[in-house]
Amino acid sequence: MKATEIRRILDAEVLCGAEYLEEVEISSAFGADMMSDMLAYHLDQSTLVLTGTVNRHVIRTVEMLDIRCVVFVRGKSVPDEIISNARALDIIVLNTDKTLFTACGILYEAGLRSCSR
């Protein structure tokens, strides 16, 4: 599933990385608010990360894991510093008003599955 489809399905706002929406392919998803949880699973550049945590550690963690797309949920306000850091790393950042549970459920219904451990 292309990142552009993720954006459409979640009715998400693109905060940065719009130029990559058509090229980034997503094959699995992971939802968590604790960044340490991400390190315990097999995540890679085709994994979508959904989180309600909005801080600099999110972008640092997804960078370490080579993740190309992150979705902030619950309509959280994302500081310019986070967007700027993500832009410098070519990471797509989306923001949706949906809760983490709802966003994951919608993506599951659309055929996206969880990453493996």
C-alpha beads as a LAMMPS data file, in Angstrom:
LAMMPS data file: protein, C-alpha beads

117 atoms
116 bonds

1 atom types
1 bond types

-500.0 500.0 xlo xhi
-500.0 500.0 ylo yhi
-500.0 500.0 zlo zhi

Masses

1 110.0

Atoms # bond

1 1 1 0.000 0.000 0.000
2 1 1 1.417 3.391 -0.966
3 1 1 1.804 6.111 1.657
4 1 1 -0.621 8.236 -0.353
5 1 1 -3.311 5.605 0.266
6 1 1 -2.552 5.671 4.005
7 1 1 -3.034 9.445 3.944
8 1 1 -6.355 9.099 2.134
9 1 1 -7.696 6.272 4.309
10 1 1 -6.869 8.111 7.548
11 1 1 -7.940 11.500 6.171
12 1 1 -4.545 12.696 7.378
13 1 1 -2.790 15.999 6.924
14 1 1 0.680 15.824 5.368
15 1 1 3.104 17.733 7.593
16 1 1 6.167 16.904 5.504
17 1 1 7.313 14.469 2.854
18 1 1 4.447 14.971 0.392
19 1 1 6.891 14.420 -2.459
20 1 1 7.426 10.820 -1.282
21 1 1 3.776 9.768 -0.857
22 1 1 3.571 8.046 -4.256
23 1 1 6.880 6.206 -3.964
24 1 1 6.930 4.910 -0.374
25 1 1 5.433 1.431 -0.121
26 1 1 3.992 0.340 3.240
27 1 1 3.597 -3.386 3.949
28 1 1 3.041 -3.444 7.726
29 1 1 2.123 -1.170 10.619
30 1 1 3.004 -0.711 14.269
31 1 1 1.135 1.405 16.799
32 1 1 2.761 2.424 20.094
33 1 1 3.353 5.374 22.372
34 1 1 6.547 4.001 23.916
35 1 1 9.503 4.249 21.580
36 1 1 11.231 1.370 23.366
37 1 1 8.417 -0.910 22.144
38 1 1 9.479 -0.204 18.561
39 1 1 12.938 -1.568 19.274
40 1 1 11.508 -4.937 20.356
41 1 1 9.886 -5.621 16.961
42 1 1 11.084 -6.118 13.417
43 1 1 10.405 -2.730 11.851
44 1 1 11.908 -1.505 8.595
45 1 1 11.406 1.075 5.866
46 1 1 8.146 -0.562 4.761
47 1 1 6.634 -0.305 8.265
48 1 1 4.225 2.491 9.115
49 1 1 4.496 3.788 12.687
50 1 1 1.429 5.270 14.377
51 1 1 1.817 7.056 17.696
52 1 1 0.279 9.610 20.003
53 1 1 3.672 10.513 21.427
54 1 1 4.891 13.810 20.032
55 1 1 8.525 14.449 20.884
56 1 1 11.961 14.409 19.261
57 1 1 12.555 10.793 20.275
58 1 1 9.949 9.616 17.773
59 1 1 11.907 10.912 14.784
60 1 1 15.203 9.679 16.250
61 1 1 13.750 6.203 16.737
62 1 1 12.212 5.935 13.274
63 1 1 15.483 7.179 11.783
64 1 1 17.409 4.394 13.584
65 1 1 14.981 1.842 12.153
66 1 1 14.985 3.314 8.606
67 1 1 11.234 3.929 8.782
68 1 1 9.938 6.245 6.053
69 1 1 6.488 7.201 7.364
70 1 1 5.034 8.112 10.757
71 1 1 1.458 9.055 11.654
72 1 1 0.697 11.156 14.706
73 1 1 -2.810 10.410 15.988
74 1 1 -5.483 12.240 17.984
75 1 1 -4.839 15.480 16.078
76 1 1 -1.832 16.259 18.236
77 1 1 0.026 19.484 17.557
78 1 1 3.417 18.604 16.099
79 1 1 6.173 21.142 16.843
80 1 1 8.084 22.679 13.934
81 1 1 11.331 21.176 15.268
82 1 1 9.985 17.646 14.788
83 1 1 8.718 18.425 11.292
84 1 1 12.029 20.048 10.375
85 1 1 14.025 17.046 11.636
86 1 1 11.787 14.633 9.729
87 1 1 12.029 16.722 6.556
88 1 1 15.844 16.659 6.753
89 1 1 15.687 12.851 6.948
90 1 1 13.127 12.433 4.111
91 1 1 10.548 10.984 6.520
92 1 1 6.865 11.403 5.709
93 1 1 4.931 12.832 8.656
94 1 1 1.143 12.591 8.709
95 1 1 -1.337 13.787 11.312
96 1 1 -4.846 12.399 11.792
97 1 1 -7.645 13.273 14.190
98 1 1 -8.391 9.566 14.652
99 1 1 -7.384 7.733 17.821
100 1 1 -4.593 5.166 17.682
101 1 1 -7.116 2.338 18.039
102 1 1 -9.376 3.639 15.281
103 1 1 -6.511 4.412 12.892
104 1 1 -5.061 0.921 13.340
105 1 1 -8.495 -0.645 12.849
106 1 1 -9.134 1.297 9.641
107 1 1 -5.760 0.267 8.241
108 1 1 -6.347 -3.362 9.239
109 1 1 -9.701 -3.323 7.436
110 1 1 -7.906 -1.945 4.373
111 1 1 -5.564 -4.957 4.383
112 1 1 -2.516 -3.654 6.232
113 1 1 -1.157 -6.087 8.815
114 1 1 1.034 -5.857 11.881
115 1 1 4.791 -6.132 11.731
116 1 1 6.443 -9.269 13.094
117 1 1 8.341 -9.639 16.316

Bonds

1 1 1 2
2 1 2 3
3 1 3 4
4 1 4 5
5 1 5 6
6 1 6 7
7 1 7 8
8 1 8 9
9 1 9 10
10 1 10 11
11 1 11 12
12 1 12 13
13 1 13 14
14 1 14 15
15 1 15 16
16 1 16 17
17 1 17 18
18 1 18 19
19 1 19 20
20 1 20 21
21 1 21 22
22 1 22 23
23 1 23 24
24 1 24 25
25 1 25 26
26 1 26 27
27 1 27 28
28 1 28 29
29 1 29 30
30 1 30 31
31 1 31 32
32 1 32 33
33 1 33 34
34 1 34 35
35 1 35 36
36 1 36 37
37 1 37 38
38 1 38 39
39 1 39 40
40 1 40 41
41 1 41 42
42 1 42 43
43 1 43 44
44 1 44 45
45 1 45 46
46 1 46 47
47 1 47 48
48 1 48 49
49 1 49 50
50 1 50 51
51 1 51 52
52 1 52 53
53 1 53 54
54 1 54 55
55 1 55 56
56 1 56 57
57 1 57 58
58 1 58 59
59 1 59 60
60 1 60 61
61 1 61 62
62 1 62 63
63 1 63 64
64 1 64 65
65 1 65 66
66 1 66 67
67 1 67 68
68 1 68 69
69 1 69 70
70 1 70 71
71 1 71 72
72 1 72 73
73 1 73 74
74 1 74 75
75 1 75 76
76 1 76 77
77 1 77 78
78 1 78 79
79 1 79 80
80 1 80 81
81 1 81 82
82 1 82 83
83 1 83 84
84 1 84 85
85 1 85 86
86 1 86 87
87 1 87 88
88 1 88 89
89 1 89 90
90 1 90 91
91 1 91 92
92 1 92 93
93 1 93 94
94 1 94 95
95 1 95 96
96 1 96 97
97 1 97 98
98 1 98 99
99 1 99 100
100 1 100 101
101 1 101 102
102 1 102 103
103 1 103 104
104 1 104 105
105 1 105 106
106 1 106 107
107 1 107 108
108 1 108 109
109 1 109 110
110 1 110 111
111 1 111 112
112 1 112 113
113 1 113 114
114 1 114 115
115 1 115 116
116 1 116 117
